[in-house]
């Protein structure tokens, strides 16, 4: 379970506003507190920045100051609340990394095979879908996984560092108020949050919907159901 956000822009933007909104959701949002650590990946055209901490995101004032200077074109921020039976520690923090791609997830996959290095349902999902060549390939991988697994939510944010693309999936069987993802596209770029009240211009994604986003624009869209 988590509160999370992602962004994509055609230019480097300061991430502190996104960081602050995730902090608010983690501390006071639905299902709060989400205090089992946090992680992020921020990428610009020439460099990337990764960070994970076992601190609650809303208690890390020192890193928040760094965010005032941290800029990127695409990124993911994830504040964790561990699902029952999943260990709490640095290894379990999102986003996970496999072969040039990063993934953060919200929800519990009840029957996932957690016999992996991270003892994680998220990592099992990521292993199952990470190998794709195009948007249709990702859609097919996710469809196959969704059809055979029992879950409350498989909301995901996937960053492909090879082409600065962001994939956003809103997929759930649980409470729609908790699991719906909300997004906006404006002159700054594309932003998505796991709660609607952090920005009054957000609109809800449909359940089963997946976006591919690049340079702040939704360039492909599909459904897994």
PyMOL commands that set and color helices and strands:
alter all, ss='L'
color gray80, all
select helices_A, chain A and resi 16-28+57-59+61-67+90-92+121-129+135-148+176-179+196-198
alter helices_A, ss='H'
color red, helices_A
select strands_A, chain A and resi 2-14+38-43+48-53+71-80+96-98+101-106+155-160+165-170+182-185+190-193+203-204+209-214+217-223
alter strands_A, ss='S'
color yellow, strands_A
deselect
rebuild
show_as cartoon
